[in-house]
Amino acid sequence: MRYSALKVFTQGLTGNKGWKPVWREPDPKPQYNVIIIGGGGHGLATAYYLAKEFGIQSIAVLEKGWIGSGNIGRNTTIVRSNYLLPGNQPFYEMSMKLWENLEQDFNYNAMVSQRSILNLFHSDSQRDAFVRRANAMMLSGADAELASAEDLRRELPFLDFDNARFPIKGGLFQRRGGTVRHDAVAWGYARGADLRGVDIIQNCEVTGFDIKDGVCTGVQTTKGAIKAGKVAVCVAGSSSRVMAKAGIRLPIESHVLQAFVTEGLKPVLPGVITFGVGHFYVSQSDKGGLVFGGNIDGYNTYAQRGNLPVVEDVAEGGMAIMPMIGRARLLRSWGGLMDMSMDGSPFIDKTHISGLYFNGGWCYGGFKATPASGMCYAHLLARDVPHPHATAFRLDRFKRGYLIDEKGQGAQPNLH
Ligand SMILES: Cc1cc2nc3c(=O)[nH]c(=O)nc-3n(C[C@H](O)[C@H](O)[C@H](O)COP(=O)(O)OP(=O)(O)OC[C@H]3O[C@@H](n4cnc5c(N)ncnc54)[C@H](O)[C@@H]3O)c2cc1C
């Protein structure tokens, strides 16, 4: 069923009785051409583009929980392409272009809202670094705009410009950045993939791999064994646990990242704003809640809940740039599992086991990458060569010394 204004109108007149489930609930078949492990945003996008752009048939997505139960339904919904390094920036700009056309492409309302993102800077040296970043962004075709403190005083008068420790000296805007309704992205990709014949199998955990003589021929699951021509792992925060079942140790640690939502307020924030000294980012949802987050909890864990010191740290970041946030009441908070790589950048690569592929290491920034990650992973799976915008995301880059250390923090995931 194609969604359209006419459909909404006619369904409204006939009691909304004609809407169909958005995807089927099939039982797994004994064999597929491609099995994708993980029904998060990246896994579903990969299945969608594999079927749509590369014409691959007989695809299954195996999800241990339900669609949207992972980070795709837990993130703070920010999309942007304001990266610096050559391995990253063109990839994220490709993602931004896919976001811009996504709703028409998969015929689903994902509430793509290019309401802008502003990175505040608080010192002259930080301004210089942001100018460099803006130049790198423009070289890849992205938009970037430097704003002075005076510009920001006019546009965002509620910011604390004269904070004694962290005065705001200006900011870097990406006006095309913004937010997208996270779980609608999962539903839209799931629907688009299902329409093209992809089997989306929920409550189906992969418990092992069938590997013989260096070739992966299928997986063991809680719903039985399934054979496959290619097996594509795409499990985000569970990457190290799942790949360990294939005997592969990854340069990835799992940490928890928390998110927070306040009570609904009248519209006050026009876009996304980030603090330049600590780690704090905030936007306002269409329902009025301030949605914000900050640092990961700095210890390894697979628990999807965080601890109070980070709550305090995030609240301090908010108070430093926007004291009025102290009057808002916090309604909810939750945590998600982050697959933190050692240089803060992702992987989309084959493994040394024939037929086994890996996508992960998205850290706390993988939501914005969802469309490009799906497209590039599908390209790798269909053609067995990396997409031109994902050639740097290799598993052996640490061995070769080609790190993509966007933040310059070295091999300390807890600092990325
Ligand atoms: C609090 C928070 C805020 C964030 N904010 C942002 C943001 O503003 N912008 C941004 O760009 N990114 C953000 N991120 C990061 C982003 O959400 C993730 O990088 C991205 O969603 C990860 O990819 P995914 O959607 O495929 O992951 P997931 O949705 O986690 O998908 C992985 C799936 O694999 C499944 N799985 C695991 N093990 C198995 C198994 N053995 N068998 C079968 N299935 C399995 C899991 O159940 C899960 O559904 C945030 C994350 C969190 C937690």
The ligand as an SDF file (V2000), in Angstrom:
LIG
                    3D

 53 58  0  0  0  0  0  0  0  0999 V2000
   21.2220    7.7010   24.0800 C   0  0  0  0  0  0  0  0  0  0  0  0
   21.7370    7.6810   22.6760 C   0  0  0  0  0  0  0  0  0  0  0  0
   21.7740    8.8480   21.9420 C   0  0  0  0  0  0  0  0  0  0  0  0
   22.2790    8.8400   20.6330 C   0  0  0  0  0  0  0  0  0  0  0  0
   22.1970    9.9850   19.8980 N   0  0  0  0  0  0  0  0  0  0  0  0
   22.5900    9.9940   18.6010 C   0  0  0  0  0  0  0  0  0  0  0  0
   22.3870   11.1480   17.7960 C   0  0  0  0  0  0  0  0  0  0  0  0
   21.7970   12.1430   18.2400 O   0  0  0  0  0  0  0  0  0  0  0  0
   22.8400   11.1230   16.5260 N   0  0  0  0  0  0  0  0  0  0  0  0
   23.4690   10.0390   15.9990 C   0  0  0  0  0  0  0  0  0  0  0  0
   23.9070   10.0980   14.8530 O   0  0  0  0  0  0  0  0  0  0  0  0
   23.6160    8.8950   16.7180 N   0  0  0  0  0  0  0  0  0  0  0  0
   23.1850    8.8370   18.0060 C   0  0  0  0  0  0  0  0  0  0  0  0
   23.2950    7.6910   18.7570 N   0  0  0  0  0  0  0  0  0  0  0  0
   23.9520    6.5060   18.1570 C   0  0  0  0  0  0  0  0  0  0  0  0
   23.0320    5.6990   17.2630 C   0  0  0  0  0  0  0  0  0  0  0  0
   21.7870    5.5050   17.8670 O   0  0  0  0  0  0  0  0  0  0  0  0
   23.6980    4.3480   16.9800 C   0  0  0  0  0  0  0  0  0  0  0  0
   25.0400    4.5280   16.5510 O   0  0  0  0  0  0  0  0  0  0  0  0
   22.9720    3.5760   15.8620 C   0  0  0  0  0  0  0  0  0  0  0  0
   21.5830    3.5770   16.0940 O   0  0  0  0  0  0  0  0  0  0  0  0
   23.5170    2.1510   15.8100 C   0  0  0  0  0  0  0  0  0  0  0  0
   23.0310    1.4310   14.7050 O   0  0  0  0  0  0  0  0  0  0  0  0
   21.6510    0.5820   14.6970 P   0  0  0  0  0  0  0  0  0  0  0  0
   20.5060    1.5220   14.5520 O   0  0  0  0  0  0  0  0  0  0  0  0
   21.7560   -0.4330   13.6270 O   0  0  0  0  0  0  0  0  0  0  0  0
   21.6990   -0.0780   16.1350 O   0  0  0  0  0  0  0  0  0  0  0  0
   20.5770   -0.8980   16.9610 P   0  0  0  0  0  0  0  0  0  0  0  0
   19.2180   -0.2870   16.8060 O   0  0  0  0  0  0  0  0  0  0  0  0
   21.1080   -1.0610   18.3450 O   0  0  0  0  0  0  0  0  0  0  0  0
   20.5540   -2.2740   16.1620 O   0  0  0  0  0  0  0  0  0  0  0  0
   21.3190   -3.4230   16.4800 C   0  0  0  0  0  0  0  0  0  0  0  0
   20.3420   -4.5490   16.6450 C   0  0  0  0  0  0  0  0  0  0  0  0
   21.0460   -5.7860   16.7230 O   0  0  0  0  0  0  0  0  0  0  0  0
   20.2730   -6.6320   17.5270 C   0  0  0  0  0  0  0  0  0  0  0  0
   21.0860   -7.7780   17.9700 N   0  0  0  0  0  0  0  0  0  0  0  0
   22.1110   -7.7810   18.8630 C   0  0  0  0  0  0  0  0  0  0  0  0
   22.6040   -9.0290   19.0210 N   0  0  0  0  0  0  0  0  0  0  0  0
   21.8790   -9.8270   18.1960 C   0  0  0  0  0  0  0  0  0  0  0  0
   21.9010  -11.2090   17.9160 C   0  0  0  0  0  0  0  0  0  0  0  0
   22.7780  -12.0490   18.5120 N   0  0  0  0  0  0  0  0  0  0  0  0
   20.9980  -11.7180   17.0190 N   0  0  0  0  0  0  0  0  0  0  0  0
   20.1100  -10.9160   16.4000 C   0  0  0  0  0  0  0  0  0  0  0  0
   20.0310   -9.5770   16.6340 N   0  0  0  0  0  0  0  0  0  0  0  0
   20.9250   -9.0430   17.5240 C   0  0  0  0  0  0  0  0  0  0  0  0
   19.8280   -5.7480   18.6720 C   0  0  0  0  0  0  0  0  0  0  0  0
   18.7040   -6.2700   19.3520 O   0  0  0  0  0  0  0  0  0  0  0  0
   19.5310   -4.4450   17.9220 C   0  0  0  0  0  0  0  0  0  0  0  0
   18.1540   -4.2940   17.6110 O   0  0  0  0  0  0  0  0  0  0  0  0
   22.7910    7.6420   20.0620 C   0  0  0  0  0  0  0  0  0  0  0  0
   22.7290    6.4610   20.7990 C   0  0  0  0  0  0  0  0  0  0  0  0
   22.1970    6.4730   22.0920 C   0  0  0  0  0  0  0  0  0  0  0  0
   22.1020    5.1880   22.8630 C   0  0  0  0  0  0  0  0  0  0  0  0
  1  2  1  0
  2  3  1  0
  2 52  2  0
  3  4  2  0
  4  5  1  0
  4 50  1  0
  5  6  2  0
  6  7  1  0
  6 13  1  0
  7  8  2  0
  7  9  1  0
  9 10  1  0
 10 11  2  0
 10 12  1  0
 12 13  2  0
 13 14  1  0
 14 15  1  0
 14 50  1  0
 15 16  1  0
 16 17  1  0
 16 18  1  0
 18 19  1  0
 18 20  1  0
 20 21  1  0
 20 22  1  0
 22 23  1  0
 23 24  1  0
 24 25  2  0
 24 26  1  0
 24 27  1  0
 27 28  1  0
 28 29  2  0
 28 30  1  0
 28 31  1  0
 31 32  1  0
 32 33  1  0
 33 34  1  0
 33 48  1  0
 34 35  1  0
 35 36  1  0
 35 46  1  0
 36 37  1  0
 36 45  1  0
 37 38  2  0
 38 39  1  0
 39 40  1  0
 39 45  2  0
 40 41  1  0
 40 42  2  0
 42 43  1  0
 43 44  2  0
 44 45  1  0
 46 47  1  0
 46 48  1  0
 48 49  1  0
 50 51  2  0
 51 52  1  0
 52 53  1  0
M  END
$$$$
